[in-house]
Amino acid sequence: MKRNFLICLLLLMPGQAIASPDVHHWLTDNGARVYFIETHALPMVDMRLVFDAAGARDPAGRNGLAMLTNDMLLDGTGDLDSKAVAEGFENKGAEISTSSLRDMAIVSLRTLSDPRYLEPVSNLLAQLVADPSFPQESLDRERSRALQALDHALQNPGTVAKRKLFSKLYAGHPYANFAIGTREGLKAITRQDLVDFHRRYYTADNLVIALVGDLDMAQAKKLANRISGKLGKGKRAEPLPQVPAIAADETRVDFPSTQSHIMLAHIAVKRSDPRVFALKVGNHALGGGGFQSRLMDEIREKRGLSYGAHSYFLPMQQKGPYLASLQTKNKQVDEALTVTRDVIREFIDKGPSPEEVEMAKKNITGGFPLTIDSNKKMVGTLAMMGFYDLPVDYLDTYIDNINAVSREQVIKAMKSTLSMDGMVTVVVGGK
């Protein structure tokens, strides 16, 4: 068993082999998938529960239901109200939070590994996840907060641009949904909607448990069974529909701002696509490598059109987007958009230079230890691995997979994934 791996990673010099931690994987007695790393560097346990119960699962007319369901897990169970629940964690020095994305509904816990703390905290968590009370007064309060947050978010041109972009890119597909929902959807949600959604999606078969910390294997298995044991077995969520290809489109939205937000996006790849590594290397050179990327060089350094321009791939269960974005003065929108499109088009057509490929690979592999330099980061990586059914040796092979990418593979991957004919553009700003 590898011990104190986080410390070791930080001490490694560039170019040295990186010893990745041992990842253990099994199913609980009722079918939850578990991913575990043993490390005794701290007397702590980090846990992340991930359900396939996020925004993409919102039913029609109930946008925001997944987020509210996840948020309200902590608002009570049995005879315990939200105050008693909060005190149950705080009195044991534990931290708990919830979050909801397009793909994942997440519950995160950090606690001391001492059984005097771990056992009551994990028992409380198991009860909350399996049998939340969803009190009506909490629903009314959380709905009000969500509506306020939505109103606030829609005052930001960047948020407006992103919502418009996803509505165009994923028209008619669940990925068009934002976790926070819509005003109409939030207002329509009832307590029974919460109960029904929880009953369908908060099941053992639909759960990934990620564990990192001061446990041995026997303790980890006992803990995982305790967490999932109160859940019904259920079944995994149905596969999301495939994402159809779309034609290029441009939308401009008037907004009272001195700066315009420009976003370009294209339907790209699933998380399981073997081209992910080549695309990561390619995008690092194109727009993901900060000041060393082409977009930043052409848009900021050479022309001063923006303080920054970047791009990224967001692979998910089904095809996630490639997204490029920047801000510029309203009067410079057309020039900035032309330059951005030209840079992306040329990169798709000709690919990166050999020097750009080597630079990208060096930067990605050199930064890899920083992505797993704490238990908190590691548990997030484990949860991602489990949710997307990635190989257990994903960490072991990550650097080799990046280093194995050739310039030819980058060119082929970019050409087969992106095209200006399928690029959706949204501009939000003043005239």
GIJOLIN-V471023 format. One record per residue. N is the residue number from 1. RES is the residue in three letters. PHI is phi in whole degrees, 0 to 359 (* if undefined). D_CENTER is the distance of its C-alpha to the mean C-alpha in Angstrom with 2 decimals. Layout:
N,RES,PHI,D_CENTER / N,RES,PHI,D_CENTER
This chain:
1,MET,*,29.19 / 2,LYS,282,27.62 / 3,ARG,242,27.92 / 4,ASN,51,26.73 / 5,PHE,293,24.49 / 6,LEU,295,22.43 / 7,ILE,295,25.70 / 8,CYS,300,26.86 / 9,LEU,299,23.88 / 10,LEU,289,24.60 / 11,LEU,275,28.27 / 12,LEU,289,27.92 / 13,MET,273,29.30 / 14,PRO,307,27.84 / 15,GLY,95,29.07 / 16,GLN,282,29.46 / 17,ALA,294,27.97 / 18,ILE,258,24.92 / 19,ALA,276,25.35 / 20,SER,275,22.10 / 21,PRO,286,22.05 / 22,ASP,288,23.19 / 23,VAL,253,20.56 / 24,HIS,254,22.21 / 25,HIS,224,21.14 / 26,TRP,201,23.05 / 27,LEU,253,23.24 / 28,THR,289,24.49 / 29,ASP,302,27.77 / 30,ASN,251,26.23 / 31,GLY,102,23.58 / 32,ALA,289,20.30 / 33,ARG,274,18.57 / 34,VAL,238,18.66 / 35,TYR,233,17.51 / 36,PHE,222,19.57 / 37,ILE,236,20.55 / 38,GLU,269,23.81 / 39,THR,210,24.46 / 40,HIS,250,27.26 / 41,ALA,296,26.74 / 42,LEU,227,26.12 / 43,PRO,279,27.44 / 44,MET,228,23.99 / 45,VAL,231,21.54 / 46,ASP,254,17.78 / 47,MET,228,16.32 / 48,ARG,227,13.05 / 49,LEU,260,13.59 / 50,VAL,235,11.07 / 51,PHE,251,12.72 / 52,ASP,282,12.31 / 53,ALA,209,13.30 / 54,ALA,254,10.94 / 55,GLY,306,11.97 / 56,ALA,294,12.78 / 57,ARG,263,15.36 / 58,ASP,302,17.12 / 59,PRO,288,20.77 / 60,ALA,303,22.78 / 61,GLY,79,24.10 / 62,ARG,230,21.83 / 63,ASN,297,18.74 / 64,GLY,108,17.09 / 65,LEU,296,18.39 / 66,ALA,300,15.23 / 67,MET,296,14.18 / 68,LEU,297,17.82 / 69,THR,300,18.20 / 70,ASN,294,15.44 / 71,ASP,299,16.74 / 72,MET,273,20.25 / 73,LEU,302,20.01 / 74,LEU,268,21.32 / 75,ASP,268,24.15 / 76,GLY,141,26.64 / 77,THR,202,27.91 / 78,GLY,56,31.54 / 79,ASP,272,33.81 / 80,LEU,265,31.14 / 81,ASP,269,30.02 / 82,SER,298,27.05 / 83,LYS,294,29.28 / 84,ALA,296,30.37 / 85,VAL,298,26.84 / 86,ALA,302,25.84 / 87,GLU,293,29.05 / 88,GLY,300,28.51 / 89,PHE,277,25.52 / 90,GLU,298,26.95 / 91,ASN,294,30.35 / 92,LYS,255,28.93 / 93,GLY,72,26.93 / 94,ALA,263,23.55 / 95,GLU,243,20.38 / 96,ILE,225,18.18 / 97,SER,207,15.36 / 98,THR,233,13.20 / 99,SER,205,10.08 / 100,SER,221,8.93 / 101,LEU,242,6.34 / 102,ARG,292,7.82 / 103,ASP,263,7.53 / 104,MET,243,7.31 / 105,ALA,258,9.93 / 106,ILE,238,9.99 / 107,VAL,236,13.25 / 108,SER,245,13.69 / 109,LEU,225,17.26 / 110,ARG,235,19.22 / 111,THR,211,22.90 / 112,LEU,292,26.06 / 113,SER,278,26.93 / 114,ASP,304,30.52 / 115,PRO,306,31.26 / 116,ARG,297,32.89 / 117,TYR,255,29.53 / 118,LEU,298,27.09 / 119,GLU,295,29.00 / 120,PRO,294,29.42 / 121,VAL,294,25.87 / 122,SER,291,24.41 / 123,ASN,296,27.06 / 124,LEU,295,26.07 / 125,LEU,300,22.37 / 126,ALA,300,23.50 / 127,GLN,292,25.77 / 128,LEU,296,23.26 / 129,VAL,291,20.75 / 130,ALA,276,23.68 / 131,ASP,218,25.94 / 132,PRO,289,24.66 / 133,SER,272,27.51 / 134,PHE,47,25.80 / 135,PRO,297,28.78 / 136,GLN,300,29.75 / 137,GLU,296,30.16 / 138,SER,290,26.60 / 139,LEU,300,25.42 / 140,ASP,299,27.66 / 141,ARG,292,26.40 / 142,GLU,292,22.66 / 143,ARG,297,23.33 / 144,SER,300,25.33 / 145,ARG,297,22.65 / 146,ALA,296,20.05 / 147,LEU,295,22.72 / 148,GLN,296,23.51 / 149,ALA,297,19.95 / 150,LEU,295,19.75 / 151,ASP,300,23.14 / 152,HIS,295,22.22 / 153,ALA,298,19.09 / 154,LEU,284,21.32 / 155,GLN,273,23.69 / 156,ASN,261,21.32 / 157,PRO,298,21.97 / 158,GLY,296,18.57 / 159,THR,294,17.01 / 160,VAL,301,19.85 / 161,ALA,296,19.29 / 162,LYS,292,15.64 / 163,ARG,295,16.59 / 164,LYS,297,19.62 / 165,LEU,300,17.93 / 166,PHE,291,15.60 / 167,SER,293,18.70 / 168,LYS,280,20.64 / 169,LEU,292,18.31 / 170,TYR,241,17.45 / 171,ALA,306,20.70 / 172,GLY,82,21.44 / 173,HIS,250,18.16 / 174,PRO,303,15.69 / 175,TYR,291,12.91 / 176,ALA,288,15.22 / 177,ASN,287,14.40 / 178,PHE,258,12.70 / 179,ALA,307,11.70 / 180,ILE,290,14.69 / 181,GLY,84,16.94 / 182,THR,234,20.35 / 183,ARG,299,23.59 / 184,GLU,295,25.35 / 185,GLY,296,22.77 / 186,LEU,298,22.50 / 187,LYS,292,26.30 / 188,ALA,276,26.85 / 189,ILE,290,24.90 / 190,THR,247,27.34 / 191,ARG,300,27.28 / 192,GLN,297,28.10 / 193,ASP,300,24.98 / 194,LEU,298,22.96 / 195,VAL,301,25.21 / 196,ASP,293,24.98 / 197,PHE,296,21.20 / 198,HIS,299,20.99 / 199,ARG,298,23.76 / 200,ARG,284,22.15 / 201,TYR,254,18.59 / 202,TYR,267,18.93 / 203,THR,233,20.83 / 204,ALA,295,21.05 / 205,ASP,295,20.53 / 206,ASN,257,17.22 / 207,LEU,239,15.98 / 208,VAL,245,14.46 / 209,ILE,250,15.84 / 210,ALA,252,14.85 / 211,LEU,231,17.76 / 212,VAL,222,18.72 / 213,GLY,153,22.02 / 214,ASP,278,25.73 / 215,LEU,221,26.48 / 216,ASP,267,28.46 / 217,MET,298,27.78 / 218,ALA,298,30.06 / 219,GLN,294,28.53 / 220,ALA,296,24.96 / 221,LYS,294,26.17 / 222,LYS,297,28.05 / 223,LEU,295,25.11 / 224,ALA,298,22.80 / 225,ASN,295,25.68 / 226,ARG,295,26.24 / 227,ILE,293,22.71 / 228,SER,270,22.70 / 229,GLY,297,26.46 / 230,LYS,275,26.81 / 231,LEU,279,24.40 / 232,GLY,292,26.01 / 233,LYS,298,25.33 / 234,GLY,60,24.38 / 235,LYS,206,22.63 / 236,ARG,295,19.27 / 237,ALA,299,17.96 / 238,GLU,298,19.57 / 239,PRO,304,17.92 / 240,LEU,293,16.58 / 241,PRO,295,19.11 / 242,GLN,295,19.13 / 243,VAL,267,18.37 / 244,PRO,284,21.74 / 245,ALA,291,22.62 / 246,ILE,229,23.76 / 247,ALA,274,26.33 / 248,ALA,302,25.99 / 249,ASP,206,26.10 / 250,GLU,228,26.52 / 251,THR,231,26.32 / 252,ARG,241,27.58 / 253,VAL,240,27.22 / 254,ASP,291,29.72 / 255,PHE,210,28.43 / 256,PRO,286,30.59 / 257,SER,213,29.22 / 258,THR,278,30.80 / 259,GLN,246,27.73 / 260,SER,256,26.08 / 261,HIS,264,22.41 / 262,ILE,247,22.18 / 263,MET,227,19.24 / 264,LEU,236,19.61 / 265,ALA,214,17.38 / 266,HIS,215,18.07 / 267,ILE,300,16.87 / 268,ALA,238,15.82 / 269,VAL,224,14.68 / 270,LYS,284,13.11 / 271,ARG,295,11.18 / 272,SER,275,14.63 / 273,ASP,292,16.62 / 274,PRO,295,18.94 / 275,ARG,281,18.86 / 276,VAL,304,15.40 / 277,PHE,292,17.27 / 278,ALA,296,19.90 / 279,LEU,293,17.61 / 280,LYS,295,15.81 / 281,VAL,297,19.34 / 282,GLY,299,20.53 / 283,ASN,293,17.95 / 284,HIS,301,18.60 / 285,ALA,286,22.15 / 286,LEU,284,21.54 / 287,GLY,208,19.18 / 288,GLY,256,16.74 / 289,GLY,257,19.50 / 290,GLY,63,20.51 / 291,PHE,291,24.29 / 292,GLN,268,24.78 / 293,SER,266,23.13 / 294,ARG,295,25.35 / 295,LEU,301,23.81 / 296,MET,297,24.26 / 297,ASP,296,27.72 / 298,GLU,286,29.01 / 299,ILE,274,27.68 / 300,ARG,266,28.05 / 301,GLU,292,30.45 / 302,LYS,277,32.90 / 303,ARG,239,32.92 / 304,GLY,61,31.55 / 305,LEU,277,29.77 / 306,SER,200,26.67 / 307,TYR,289,25.57 / 308,GLY,195,22.50 / 309,ALA,219,20.92 / 310,HIS,212,17.78 / 311,SER,211,15.77 / 312,TYR,200,12.75 / 313,PHE,260,11.59 / 314,LEU,235,8.27 / 315,PRO,289,9.26 / 316,MET,226,8.42 / 317,GLN,301,11.13 / 318,GLN,254,13.41 / 319,LYS,298,13.83 / 320,GLY,274,11.10 / 321,PRO,268,12.63 / 322,TYR,265,14.26 / 323,LEU,223,14.52 / 324,ALA,241,17.21 / 325,SER,211,18.19 / 326,LEU,197,21.03 / 327,GLN,240,23.39 / 328,THR,208,27.14 / 329,LYS,298,30.40 / 330,ASN,307,31.29 / 331,LYS,288,34.32 / 332,GLN,256,32.38 / 333,VAL,303,29.88 / 334,ASP,298,31.83 / 335,GLU,296,32.41 / 336,ALA,297,28.83 / 337,LEU,292,27.63 / 338,THR,298,30.33 / 339,VAL,297,29.50 / 340,THR,300,25.76 / 341,ARG,296,26.65 / 342,ASP,297,29.35 / 343,VAL,296,27.20 / 344,ILE,295,24.57 / 345,ARG,300,27.47 / 346,GLU,296,29.32 / 347,PHE,293,26.40 / 348,ILE,298,25.88 / 349,ASP,288,29.66 / 350,LYS,247,30.53 / 351,GLY,75,27.44 / 352,PRO,278,27.25 / 353,SER,283,30.30 / 354,PRO,304,30.83 / 355,GLU,293,30.52 / 356,GLU,294,27.13 / 357,VAL,297,25.85 / 358,GLU,294,27.26 / 359,MET,299,25.95 / 360,ALA,297,22.38 / 361,LYS,297,22.65 / 362,LYS,296,24.29 / 363,ASN,292,21.73 / 364,ILE,294,18.71 / 365,THR,291,20.61 / 366,GLY,294,22.09 / 367,GLY,272,18.85 / 368,PHE,303,17.42 / 369,PRO,303,19.16 / 370,LEU,289,17.49 / 371,THR,278,14.03 / 372,ILE,226,15.71 / 373,ASP,267,18.40 / 374,SER,209,17.83 / 375,ASN,300,17.37 / 376,LYS,297,14.45 / 377,LYS,293,12.53 / 378,MET,296,13.95 / 379,VAL,294,13.04 / 380,GLY,295,9.28 / 381,THR,295,10.13 / 382,LEU,299,12.40 / 383,ALA,299,10.18 / 384,MET,298,7.99 / 385,MET,301,11.54 / 386,GLY,292,12.92 / 387,PHE,296,10.66 / 388,TYR,265,11.11 / 389,ASP,54,14.67 / 390,LEU,282,14.76 / 391,PRO,300,18.13 / 392,VAL,297,19.03 / 393,ASP,271,20.37 / 394,TYR,307,17.16 / 395,LEU,291,17.63 / 396,ASP,298,21.34 / 397,THR,259,21.21 / 398,TYR,304,18.41 / 399,ILE,296,20.97 / 400,ASP,299,23.55 / 401,ASN,295,21.34 / 402,ILE,291,20.69 / 403,ASN,296,24.38 / 404,ALA,282,25.54 / 405,VAL,291,24.20 / 406,SER,256,27.23 / 407,ARG,301,27.86 / 408,GLU,297,29.04 / 409,GLN,293,25.83 / 410,VAL,298,23.84 / 411,ILE,300,26.35 / 412,LYS,296,26.28 / 413,ALA,294,22.49 / 414,MET,294,22.31 / 415,LYS,295,25.35 / 416,SER,278,24.18 / 417,THR,254,20.77 / 418,LEU,245,21.65 / 419,SER,204,24.73 / 420,MET,295,25.96 / 421,ASP,292,27.32 / 422,GLY,247,23.90 / 423,MET,274,22.51 / 424,VAL,262,21.79 / 425,THR,238,22.70 / 426,VAL,229,22.43 / 427,VAL,237,24.47 / 428,VAL,236,24.61 / 429,GLY,170,27.42 / 430,GLY,278,31.15 / 431,LYS,268,33.95
